[in-house]
Amino acid sequence: MKKNILLCIAAVSVFSFNIYSQKTKLANADKKYDNYAYIDAIKTYEKVAEKGYKSAPMFEKIGNAYYFNGELEKAVKWYAELFAMPDTTIEAPYYYRYAQSLRAIGDNDKADQILKEFEKISANDSRAKLFKANTNYLDEIKANSGRYKIENAAINSQYSDYGSSFYNNKIVFTSARDTGSLGQRKHTWTDQHFTNLYSADLGEDMSPSNPVKFNRDLKSKFNEATPVFTKDGKTVYFTRNNYLKGKKGKNENGITLVKLYKATLEGENWTNIQPLSFTSDSFSTAHPTLSPDEKTLYFASDMPGTLGLSDIFKVQINEDGSFGTPVNLGPTINTEGRETFPFVSQENELYFASDGHPGVGGLDIFMSKINDDGSLNRVQNIGMDANSPKDDFAYIIDTKSRKGFLSSNRDGGQGYDDIYQFLETRKLICEQELYGEITDSESKIPLPNAKVTLFDKRMKVLKTVNADDKGTYSFMVECSNMYTVRAEKEDYNTNEKQVSIPYENGKTYLPIALEKDQCKVTIGDDLGKCFGIRNIYFDLDKSNIRTEAALDLEKILDVLNQYPNMKLDIRSHTDSRASFKYNEALSDRRAKSTIAWLIKNGVSPDRLTGKGYGETQLVNRCSDGVKCTEEEHQMNRRSEFIITAL
């Protein structure tokens, strides 16, 4: 398409022209049902931390609890404690969460500093990159190329032919070929005749037959172009110069622009031709297309609010046929250049022409997937073959046959602009099924109805589903992208995992296990398991409480304070590697030392009993004379806090 047409605002071609769970219920800590007690580990951790004990996993857990609940101001406090821990390796997600939390309190300088560190340790995470120009765009275009078999359609003339649309097993297109009438005039900017609509029947292989004039009802003495029809064939939206019933509209400079018009079919006649309500004499609107549900009209315009020379807009079509307020599709799609000729496929893919996105020359054709919530995925160049160093635009495709048409003024054409027919041999979007199960981390049982949320690389929500009765979930995702999946379930800690999808069709498996955010215990259970306490540590051959042991005992102490009727039997065990008598005596001293620490910190002695069992209650085969690994021996060296009363 020649540049003078692109600049000619009087011509129709003027526009050739992107844990967060249910609230963690901290109050459930005090809930009891019959002989059960529900102990909120988060609450206990926080109380322990307030006493000055420090633990990186503890700070992570408290910070996450507030972060995922949206209480970012509180999350800052605990993430700050985490980052202040010396000689601690902090995983990348905590940098991001900390930075986001800092932004919530207005500390942007500190947030930027944390994000710089985040980028250093997670260079491949696009959240750290935010947005960077794609310096390797030619490599992506090359990767997207070779997907089309293209040939010049048998409907072209020596004049301009472009802008096709499907209609009742026909193709309806724009042409300047009508030279028969003595009154037919040429446009002074292009030396082309004004355009009219033509149609051609489509055969079984989607090849068009000889074209004929479409319908005289839509013809004026100026330009008609780029129609789109409703599926029932009874309504058409099309582009025309600002001209109706012999009256020509002009802008303040005396120029006749282009407008979108609508007509309805009555019998064999197109009637009630009217400009759309949101059009104006002051700006141009052109090249309409409909969403698959026909509730949204997309078009190109330079109306107020346009980011560049021309942008893609959308507008809601109300049930009564009226229109909402046009909405600019935003910087994901629109640039400071030209975006024009939109087309939305039945698979909700937006194709459009642009000279603002990186291409191979002139106008190139691009595609962006429209998500269920109306948001738009990143823009991709559809590749060479479809695109050329010249102008390529007006792309349409039948998604069942993968056949379609595009317009171009590429070298080797028959006329000014030509229509090309194509077969797409490979889809642009490589998709995979991302699936998995949501399970209880301890019991491994599935968690039906768990809420599962899919985020893109910028942590924008893409979709939310509920796991089925087997705890399984599934999303369709694009290849070569990074996603985050977050799983949430009442009475469980929220968990999220990142996954990078390889560039190949198929499936990616991502199971997610959730930990209970409360410990459900009754008489006879080991309270220590609630907090993962396997052993109260002592120095070699000694029974005095070490610092890390005191941290664990603080957790037990807090629970005893919450539940004044609870009684414990404290049991200390050893492995078999010393003498029987020695192990029995040492373990007994340690059990008594543990009891003494709790009594010293306010627990009544009548609530505590204890004994050392030495090597008499081994949990595996590692008795005297049996060769075992250190890990196997460690299983026998354990502390137990058995609940004897509630």
Phi, psi and omega per residue, in radians:
M1 nan 2.148 -3.016
K2 -1.199 2.612 -3.045
K3 -1.132 -0.543 -3.128
N4 -1.164 -0.553 3.045
I5 -1.203 -0.659 -3.121
L6 -1.095 -0.535 -3.086
L7 -1.642 -0.164 -3.027
C8 -1.452 1.743 -3.070
I9 -1.260 -0.211 3.094
A10 -1.485 -0.210 -3.095
A11 -1.723 2.756 3.141
V12 -1.148 -0.379 -3.078
S13 -1.502 0.322 -3.082
V14 -0.976 -0.505 -3.067
F15 -1.840 0.205 3.141
S16 -0.946 1.554 -2.208
F17 -1.684 nan nan
N18 nan nan nan
I19 nan 2.173 -2.937
Y20 -1.213 0.575 -2.942
S21 -1.557 -3.049 2.829
Q22 -0.847 2.592 -3.102
K23 -0.962 2.247 3.063
T24 -1.145 2.147 -2.983
K25 -1.573 1.531 -3.113
L26 -1.125 -0.449 -3.105
A27 -1.166 -0.328 -3.129
N28 -1.155 -0.159 -3.113
A29 -1.057 -0.564 -3.062
D30 -1.667 0.118 -3.077
K31 -1.369 2.418 3.089
K32 -2.299 2.484 3.032
Y33 -2.246 1.947 -3.135
D34 0.966 -2.010 -3.103
N35 -1.675 0.237 -3.097
Y36 -1.800 2.579 3.018
A37 -2.159 2.382 3.124
Y38 -1.877 1.985 -3.012
I39 -1.861 2.116 -3.120
D40 -1.473 1.803 -3.099
A41 -1.123 -0.616 3.137
I42 -1.034 -0.799 -3.109
K43 -1.087 -0.702 3.133
T44 -1.162 -0.789 3.110
Y45 -0.961 -0.758 -3.091
E46 -1.147 -0.700 3.108
K47 -1.124 -0.716 3.123
V48 -1.099 -0.756 -3.130
A49 -1.108 -0.644 -3.139
E50 -1.120 -0.379 3.105
K51 -1.454 -0.023 3.057
G52 1.833 -0.036 3.105
Y53 -1.367 2.465 -3.038
K54 -2.155 2.362 3.110
S55 -2.731 2.179 -3.119
A56 -1.016 -0.817 3.108
P57 -1.059 -0.600 3.130
M58 -1.164 -0.796 3.130
F59 -1.130 -0.658 3.087
E60 -1.041 -0.794 -3.066
K61 -1.166 -0.744 3.129
I62 -1.188 -0.774 3.123
G63 -1.027 -0.782 3.134
N64 -1.107 -0.672 -3.126
A65 -1.005 -0.740 3.127
Y66 -1.366 -0.667 -3.121
Y67 -1.065 -0.847 -3.080
F68 -1.275 -0.256 3.056
N69 -1.646 0.050 3.116
G70 1.386 0.165 3.113
E71 -1.652 1.229 -2.970
L72 -1.211 -0.520 3.110
E73 -1.085 -0.696 3.109
K74 -1.286 -0.582 3.122
A75 -1.090 -0.618 -3.138
V76 -0.951 -0.781 -3.081
K77 -1.001 -0.793 -3.025
W78 -1.441 -0.573 3.029
Y79 -1.160 -0.616 3.077
A80 -1.079 -0.705 3.075
E81 -1.084 -0.698 3.126
L82 -1.081 -0.798 -3.089
F83 -1.279 -0.295 3.104
A84 -1.499 -0.141 -3.139
M85 -1.190 2.219 -3.140
P86 -1.307 2.599 3.039
D87 0.926 0.738 -3.127
T88 -2.068 2.261 3.052
T89 -1.487 2.056 -3.082
I90 -1.829 2.253 -3.108
E91 -1.262 2.656 -3.021
A92 -0.949 -0.759 -3.087
P93 -1.001 -0.488 -3.120
Y94 -1.259 -0.498 3.028
Y95 -1.085 -0.796 -3.107
Y96 -1.135 -0.797 -3.124
R97 -1.127 -0.696 3.116
Y98 -1.095 -0.785 3.140
A99 -1.083 -0.756 3.123
Q100 -1.105 -0.673 3.115
S101 -1.157 -0.704 3.105
L102 -1.093 -0.674 3.103
R103 -1.092 -0.583 -3.125
A104 -1.130 -0.443 3.127
I105 -1.807 0.157 3.049
G106 1.463 0.146 3.127
D107 -1.568 1.226 -3.047
N108 -1.223 -0.574 3.126
D109 -1.096 -0.787 3.125
K110 -1.174 -0.649 3.109
A111 -1.076 -0.758 3.117
D112 -1.095 -0.676 3.126
Q113 -1.103 -0.764 3.131
I114 -1.148 -0.683 -3.140
L115 -1.154 -0.567 3.072
K116 -1.126 -0.701 3.069
E117 -1.159 -0.665 3.103
F118 -1.041 -0.761 -3.139
E119 -1.124 -0.624 -3.132
K120 -1.121 -0.749 -3.060
I121 -1.605 -0.094 -3.106
S122 -2.516 1.062 -3.023
A123 -1.091 -0.460 -3.095
N124 -1.555 -0.038 3.138
D125 -1.507 2.045 -3.046
S126 -1.192 -0.307 3.049
R127 -1.107 -0.558 3.095
A128 -1.278 -0.567 -3.121
K129 -1.356 -0.502 -3.052
L130 1.038 -1.435 3.067
F131 -2.592 2.128 3.049
K132 -2.276 2.517 3.103
A133 -1.058 2.430 -3.121
N134 -1.410 1.633 -3.107
T135 -1.220 -0.311 -3.132
N136 -1.840 0.619 -3.042
Y137 -1.114 -0.523 3.125
L138 -1.152 -0.571 3.087
D139 -1.151 -0.680 3.115
E140 -1.187 -0.718 3.105
I141 -1.069 -0.711 3.107
K142 -1.090 -0.717 3.134
A143 -1.143 -0.524 -3.136
N144 -1.524 -0.017 -3.066
S145 -1.550 2.978 3.115
G146 1.329 0.340 -3.075
R147 -1.795 -0.021 -3.033
Y148 -2.211 2.470 2.873
K149 -1.840 1.997 -2.972
I150 -2.103 2.414 3.027
E151 -2.533 2.685 3.115
N152 -1.133 2.209 -3.132
A153 -1.220 2.655 -3.042
A154 -1.499 0.658 -3.112
I155 -2.230 0.090 -3.015
N156 -1.499 2.747 3.108
S157 -2.167 -3.056 3.085
Q158 -1.372 -0.065 -3.133
Y159 -1.764 -2.889 -3.121
S160 -1.481 2.152 3.094
D161 -2.254 2.172 -3.062
Y162 -2.894 3.121 2.923
G163 1.107 1.132 -3.060
S164 -1.606 2.850 3.135
S165 -2.630 2.580 3.076
F166 -1.435 2.447 3.114
Y167 -2.789 1.909 3.053
N168 0.836 1.024 -3.140
N169 1.044 0.468 3.062
K170 -2.232 2.924 2.894
I171 -2.035 2.227 3.078
V172 -1.909 2.275 -3.024
F173 -2.467 3.027 -3.095
T174 -1.744 2.370 3.130
S175 -2.591 2.546 3.055
A176 -1.783 0.363 -3.002
R177 -1.380 -0.213 -3.042
D178 -1.269 1.707 -3.109
T179 -2.048 0.117 -2.977
G180 -1.301 -0.573 -3.038
S181 -1.385 2.466 3.100
L182 -1.138 -0.462 -3.123
G183 -1.559 -0.008 -3.112
Q184 -1.205 2.230 -3.039
R185 -1.914 2.794 3.054
K186 -1.805 2.642 3.076
H187 -1.428 2.266 -3.022
T188 -1.179 -0.435 -3.132
W189 -1.308 -0.557 -2.971
T190 -2.021 -0.273 -3.004
D191 1.055 0.416 3.043
Q192 -1.875 2.644 3.043
H193 -1.216 2.702 3.056
F194 -1.088 2.583 -2.982
T195 -1.541 2.635 3.025
N196 -2.289 3.045 3.130
L197 -1.697 2.376 3.099
Y198 -2.207 2.785 3.108
S199 -2.372 2.745 3.085
A200 -2.544 2.369 3.081
D201 -1.162 2.561 3.112
L202 -1.844 2.260 3.105
G203 -1.360 -3.103 -3.123
E204 -1.064 -0.520 3.120
D205 -1.619 0.243 3.115
M206 1.230 0.255 3.082
S207 -1.455 2.329 -3.093
P208 -1.413 2.603 3.079
S209 -1.561 -2.957 3.136
N210 -1.103 2.311 -3.085
P211 -1.373 2.637 3.057
V212 -2.349 2.865 3.077
K213 -1.095 2.421 -3.018
F214 -1.268 -1.092 -3.084
N215 -2.873 2.274 -3.078
R216 -1.270 -0.314 -3.099
D217 -1.084 -0.524 -3.089
L218 -1.585 -0.063 -3.026
K219 -1.457 2.378 2.972
S220 -2.177 -3.083 3.130
K221 -1.492 0.026 3.055
F222 -1.992 -2.616 -3.035
N223 -1.518 2.357 2.822
E224 -2.093 2.477 -3.059
A225 -2.833 2.959 2.939
T226 0.675 1.210 3.110
P227 -1.444 2.811 2.910
V228 -2.448 2.420 -3.027
F229 -2.008 2.548 2.989
T230 -1.231 2.798 -3.042
K231 -1.108 -0.508 3.119
D232 -1.412 -0.053 3.083
G233 1.284 0.201 -3.028
K234 -1.797 -0.116 3.134
T235 -2.351 2.425 3.064
V236 -2.260 2.385 2.948
Y237 -1.903 2.396 -3.095
F238 -2.667 2.964 -3.128
T239 -1.780 2.385 3.102
R240 -2.582 2.637 2.938
N241 -1.025 2.687 -3.069
N242 -1.166 1.382 -3.012
Y243 -2.621 2.175 -3.136
L244 -2.627 2.259 3.088
K245 0.923 0.786 3.060
G246 1.357 0.060 -3.113
K247 -1.986 2.233 -3.072
K248 -1.812 2.197 3.086
G249 -1.543 2.589 -3.117
K250 -2.390 2.697 3.061
N251 -1.498 -3.033 -3.060
E252 -1.131 -0.312 3.106
N253 -1.690 0.120 3.118
G254 1.383 0.328 -3.121
I255 -1.760 2.376 3.059
T256 -1.543 2.009 -3.121
L257 -1.592 -2.868 3.106
V258 -2.032 2.661 -3.099
K259 -2.368 2.788 2.972
L260 -1.547 2.355 3.123
Y261 -2.154 2.824 3.106
K262 -2.291 2.481 3.055
A263 -2.449 2.668 3.117
T264 -2.094 2.628 -3.081
L265 -1.647 2.150 3.041
E266 -2.171 1.913 -3.016
G267 1.202 -2.066 3.088
E268 -1.924 0.172 -3.046
N269 -2.002 2.407 3.034
W270 -1.557 2.114 -3.018
T271 -2.227 3.130 3.059
N272 0.922 0.893 3.135
I273 -1.322 2.080 -3.087
Q274 -2.461 2.528 3.011
P275 -1.214 2.617 3.116
L276 -1.215 2.598 -2.942
S277 -1.093 -0.466 -3.069
F278 -1.606 0.046 3.122
T279 -1.396 2.999 -3.048
S280 -2.711 2.734 2.999
D281 -1.240 -0.309 -2.972
S282 -1.565 -0.273 3.119
F283 -2.550 2.916 -3.081
S284 -1.740 2.556 2.967
T285 -2.341 2.405 -3.017
A286 -2.775 2.919 2.947
H287 1.013 1.166 -3.088
P288 -1.349 2.689 2.963
T289 -2.628 2.700 -3.077
L290 -1.923 2.584 2.998
S291 -1.229 2.816 -3.125
P292 -0.978 -0.594 3.125
D293 -1.542 0.027 3.079
E294 1.048 0.416 3.092
K295 -1.730 -0.106 -3.120
T296 -2.349 2.357 3.069
L297 -1.897 2.228 3.058
Y298 -1.829 2.573 -3.121
F299 -2.814 2.980 3.083
A300 -1.864 2.535 -3.100
S301 -2.815 2.810 2.956
D302 -2.026 0.501 -3.135
M303 -1.101 2.880 3.075
P304 -0.926 2.402 -3.060
G305 1.724 -0.042 3.104
T306 -1.246 2.377 -3.115
L307 -1.415 -0.489 -3.082
G308 -2.323 -2.530 -3.138
L309 -1.263 -0.696 2.992
S310 -2.666 2.510 -3.064
D311 -2.180 2.874 2.985
I312 -1.619 2.305 3.092
F313 -2.133 2.894 2.974
K314 -2.361 2.713 3.125
V315 -2.554 2.449 -3.136
Q316 -1.338 2.400 3.012
I317 -1.746 2.010 -3.103
N318 -1.336 2.864 -3.083
E319 -1.059 -0.530 3.139
D320 -1.504 0.111 3.111
G321 1.580 -0.111 3.090
S322 -1.372 3.048 -3.060
F323 -2.126 2.614 3.035
G324 -1.409 -2.741 3.116
T325 -1.650 2.246 3.129
P326 -1.009 2.487 -3.118
V327 -2.146 2.215 3.055
N328 -1.205 2.355 -3.123
L329 -1.242 -0.134 2.980
G330 1.504 -3.139 -2.993
P331 -1.225 -0.241 3.029
T332 -1.074 -0.667 -3.107
I333 -1.762 -0.850 -2.960
N334 -1.613 2.537 3.139
T335 -2.217 -3.011 3.058
E336 -1.333 -0.117 3.103
G337 -1.591 -2.456 -3.090
R338 -1.970 2.216 2.946
E339 -2.114 2.263 -2.961
T340 -2.812 3.075 3.130
F341 0.865 1.058 3.089
P342 -1.265 2.651 2.990
F343 -2.577 2.285 3.109
V344 -1.932 2.097 -3.111
S345 -1.363 2.991 3.095
Q346 -1.188 -0.240 3.068
E347 -1.678 0.278 3.073
N348 1.074 0.721 3.050
E349 -1.867 2.250 3.115
L350 -1.625 2.006 3.015
Y351 -1.779 2.479 3.124
F352 -2.752 2.871 3.095
A353 -1.808 2.515 -3.099
S354 -2.706 2.567 2.928
D355 -1.986 0.147 3.130
G356 -1.656 -0.536 3.065
H357 -1.462 2.666 -3.117
P358 -1.019 2.213 -3.108
G359 -2.489 -2.871 -3.104
V360 -1.869 0.065 3.078
G361 2.435 2.473 3.135
G362 1.023 -2.585 3.011
L363 -1.385 2.283 3.014
D364 -1.972 2.794 3.100
I365 -1.686 2.324 -3.108
F366 -2.225 2.884 3.122
M367 -2.445 2.498 3.022
S368 -2.444 2.312 3.122
K369 -1.313 2.304 3.064
I370 -1.592 2.106 -3.127
N371 -1.389 2.944 -3.090
D372 -1.040 -0.545 -3.130
D373 -1.539 0.132 3.124
G374 1.580 -0.164 3.108
S375 -1.256 2.858 -3.042
L376 -2.109 2.339 3.074
N377 -1.317 3.029 -3.083
R378 -1.072 2.619 -3.103
V379 -1.401 2.383 3.084
Q380 -2.191 2.382 2.984
N381 -1.248 2.288 -3.042
I382 -1.354 -0.020 2.990
G383 1.764 2.894 3.082
M384 -1.244 2.950 -2.889
D385 1.486 -1.070 3.049
A386 -1.239 -0.667 3.101
N387 -1.818 2.625 -3.111
S388 -2.383 3.074 3.069
P389 -1.166 -0.187 3.118
K390 -1.734 -2.818 -3.121
D391 -1.480 2.240 3.094
D392 -2.243 2.297 -2.967
F393 -2.877 -3.115 3.043
A394 0.941 0.977 -3.124
Y395 -1.514 2.302 2.977
I396 -2.390 2.622 -3.114
I397 -2.532 2.463 2.950
D398 -1.586 1.967 -2.970
T399 -1.244 -0.317 3.099
K400 -1.322 -0.832 -3.123
S401 -1.564 -0.233 -3.039
R402 1.060 0.457 3.086
K403 -1.914 2.638 -3.112
G404 -2.966 -2.860 -3.077
F405 -2.449 2.605 2.983
L406 -2.471 2.863 -3.132
S407 -1.996 2.594 -3.098
S408 -2.833 2.647 2.961
N409 -1.903 0.520 -3.122
R410 -1.075 2.801 3.120
D411 -1.059 2.543 3.103
G412 1.612 0.036 -3.128
G413 -1.368 3.030 -3.086
Q414 -1.571 -0.568 -3.060
G415 -2.368 -2.728 -3.102
Y416 -1.123 -0.981 2.890
D417 -2.177 2.541 3.134
D418 -2.177 2.718 3.022
I419 -1.750 2.288 3.137
Y420 -1.996 2.424 3.036
Q421 -1.741 2.628 -3.053
F422 -2.531 2.808 2.935
L423 -2.111 2.142 3.067
E424 -1.493 2.049 -3.063
T425 -1.601 -0.270 3.131
R426 -2.646 2.268 -3.102
K427 -1.159 2.596 -3.134
L428 -1.184 -0.759 -3.075
I429 -1.515 2.056 3.006
C430 -1.472 2.116 -3.072
E431 -2.061 2.647 3.036
Q432 -2.340 2.793 2.960
E433 -1.651 2.090 3.056
L434 -1.713 2.068 -3.019
Y435 -2.505 2.948 3.112
G436 3.022 -3.055 3.095
E437 -2.079 2.563 3.019
I438 -1.793 2.115 -3.047
T439 -2.302 2.839 2.987
D440 -1.298 2.212 -3.021
S441 -1.124 -0.481 -3.090
E442 -1.599 -0.890 -3.064
S443 -1.499 -0.319 -3.113
K444 1.240 0.117 3.134
I445 -1.314 2.595 3.133
P446 -1.199 2.705 -3.136
L447 -2.025 1.535 3.122
P448 -1.028 2.640 3.048
N449 1.188 0.143 3.056
A450 -1.058 2.455 3.110
K451 -1.433 2.201 -3.102
V452 -2.161 2.191 -3.073
T453 -2.108 2.352 3.110
L454 -1.793 2.247 3.111
F455 -2.036 2.585 3.036
D456 -1.449 -3.006 -3.050
K457 -1.168 -0.311 3.109
R458 -1.762 0.254 3.137
M459 1.099 0.573 3.014
K460 -1.617 2.303 -3.108
V461 -1.135 2.207 3.083
L462 -1.742 -0.747 -3.104
K463 -2.851 2.628 3.080
T464 -2.262 2.327 3.103
V465 -2.334 2.938 2.993
N466 -1.894 2.363 3.107
A467 -1.075 2.593 -3.122
D468 -1.360 -2.957 -3.055
D469 -1.205 -0.182 3.058
K470 -1.797 0.135 3.127
G471 1.368 0.202 -3.067
T472 -1.636 2.645 3.080
Y473 -2.375 2.880 -3.137
S474 -2.747 2.409 3.028
F475 -2.315 2.576 2.927
M476 -1.620 2.196 -3.069
V477 -2.289 2.860 3.136
E478 -1.546 2.538 3.096
C479 -1.174 2.801 3.065
S480 1.086 0.324 3.108
N481 -2.035 2.743 3.078
M482 -1.834 2.366 -3.131
Y483 -2.268 2.795 2.979
T484 -2.114 2.323 3.083
V485 -1.987 2.207 -3.133
R486 -1.995 2.275 3.109
A487 -1.988 2.377 -3.098
E488 -2.378 2.494 3.115
K489 -2.717 2.406 3.127
E490 -1.014 2.402 -3.118
D491 1.293 0.208 3.092
Y492 -2.236 2.658 3.039
N493 -1.315 2.354 3.079
T494 -1.105 2.488 3.101
N495 -2.348 2.522 3.082
E496 -2.395 2.587 -3.141
K497 -2.343 2.497 3.038
Q498 -1.633 2.608 3.111
V499 -2.558 2.413 3.079
S500 -1.840 2.152 -3.078
I501 -1.544 2.146 3.119
P502 -1.211 2.822 -3.115
Y503 -1.515 1.352 3.057
E504 -2.862 2.516 3.105
N505 -1.209 2.570 -3.128
G506 2.595 -2.500 -3.092
K507 -2.354 2.610 3.010
T508 -2.189 2.259 -3.054
Y509 -1.733 2.221 -3.122
L510 -2.447 1.537 3.074
P511 -1.359 2.619 3.124
I512 -2.321 2.178 3.101
A513 -1.790 2.419 -3.131
L514 -1.972 2.403 3.070
E515 -1.630 2.471 3.081
K516 -1.137 2.373 3.112
D517 -1.521 -0.012 3.047
Q518 -2.326 2.623 3.098
C519 -1.782 2.146 -3.112
K520 -1.745 1.933 -3.040
V521 -2.316 2.770 3.055
T522 -2.537 -3.076 -3.125
I523 -1.033 2.326 -3.128
G524 1.693 -0.233 3.121
D525 -1.448 2.794 3.107
D526 -1.630 1.901 3.128
L527 -1.055 -0.535 -3.114
G528 -1.068 -0.508 -3.137
K529 -1.149 -0.449 3.132
C530 -1.027 -0.606 -3.086
F531 -1.954 0.220 3.122
G532 1.203 0.476 -3.138
I533 -1.483 1.909 3.089
R534 -1.738 -0.480 -3.063
N535 -2.676 2.425 2.972
I536 -1.623 2.034 -2.961
Y537 -1.453 2.398 3.087
F538 -2.257 2.714 3.008
D539 -1.138 2.752 -3.076
L540 -0.952 2.226 3.095
D541 1.101 0.283 -3.118
K542 -2.143 2.935 -3.108
S543 -2.242 0.255 3.083
N544 -1.449 2.541 -3.060
I545 -1.281 2.155 3.081
R546 -1.458 2.900 -3.066
T547 -1.019 -0.820 -3.119
E548 -1.177 -0.475 3.056
A549 -1.208 -0.677 3.130
A550 -1.100 -0.610 3.103
L551 -1.053 -0.773 3.113
D552 -1.207 -0.693 3.133
L553 -1.155 -0.505 3.052
E554 -1.043 -0.625 3.121
K555 -1.148 -0.790 3.102
I556 -1.086 -0.739 -3.136
L557 -1.051 -0.747 -3.117
D558 -1.099 -0.716 3.128
V559 -1.142 -0.748 3.104
L560 -1.059 -0.622 3.100
N561 -1.219 -0.591 3.118
Q562 -1.253 -0.569 -3.052
Y563 -2.141 1.506 -3.013
P564 -1.153 -0.251 3.119
N565 -1.639 -0.083 -3.114
M566 -1.295 2.391 3.044
K567 -2.161 2.592 -3.084
L568 -2.223 2.530 2.936
D569 -1.927 2.001 -3.030
I570 -1.667 2.119 -3.032
R571 -2.114 2.301 3.137
S572 -2.020 2.358 -3.090
H573 -2.240 2.656 3.073
T574 -2.154 3.035 2.969
D575 -1.523 -2.992 -2.986
S576 -1.750 0.200 -2.919
R577 -1.464 -0.186 2.971
A578 -1.854 -3.034 -3.118
S579 -1.252 2.720 -3.137
F580 -0.982 -0.846 -3.105
K581 -1.126 -0.737 -3.137
Y582 -1.102 -0.814 -3.114
N583 -1.096 -0.688 -3.138
E584 -1.125 -0.766 -3.121
A585 -1.194 -0.769 -3.117
L586 -1.112 -0.804 -3.125
S587 -1.123 -0.618 3.128
D588 -1.171 -0.729 3.086
R589 -1.066 -0.708 -3.113
R590 -1.201 -0.689 3.077
A591 -1.076 -0.774 3.137
K592 -1.170 -0.616 3.099
S593 -1.128 -0.680 3.105
T594 -1.127 -0.773 3.107
I595 -1.068 -0.742 -3.120
A596 -1.078 -0.665 3.135
W597 -1.126 -0.756 -3.141
L598 -1.155 -0.722 3.107
I599 -1.107 -0.761 3.118
K600 -1.009 -0.521 -3.102
N601 -1.717 0.351 2.912
G602 1.876 0.001 -3.135
V603 -1.484 2.339 -3.132
S604 -1.151 2.367 -3.115
P605 -1.034 -0.495 -3.092
D606 -1.290 -0.059 3.100
R607 -1.679 -0.033 -3.023
L608 -2.235 2.340 2.916
T609 -2.257 2.906 -3.137
G610 -3.041 2.781 -3.114
K611 -2.834 2.651 3.011
G612 -1.709 2.272 -3.080
Y613 -1.845 0.018 3.114
G614 0.931 -2.222 -3.099
E615 -1.849 0.366 -3.033
T616 -1.417 -0.253 -3.094
Q617 -2.229 0.981 3.107
L618 -1.115 2.511 -3.123
V619 -1.704 -0.012 3.113
N620 -2.535 -2.870 -3.016
R621 -1.425 0.008 -2.914
C622 -1.421 1.087 3.064
S623 -1.571 -3.107 -3.112
D624 -0.970 2.361 3.082
G625 1.477 -0.106 3.130
V626 -1.701 2.236 -3.140
K627 -1.374 2.131 -3.109
C628 -2.346 2.793 3.080
T629 -1.384 2.871 3.093
E630 -1.060 -0.660 3.127
E631 -1.098 -0.681 3.122
E632 -1.173 -0.718 3.073
H633 -1.097 -0.664 -3.115
Q634 -1.054 -0.573 3.133
M635 -1.062 -0.523 -3.137
N636 -1.456 -0.419 3.119
R637 -1.472 1.692 -2.989
R638 -2.562 2.759 3.047
S639 -2.058 2.446 3.140
E640 -2.214 2.503 3.126
F641 -2.199 1.425 -3.010
I642 -1.408 2.220 3.140
I643 -1.335 2.120 -3.138
T644 -1.872 -0.239 3.110
A645 -2.789 2.566 3.037
L646 -2.176 nan nan
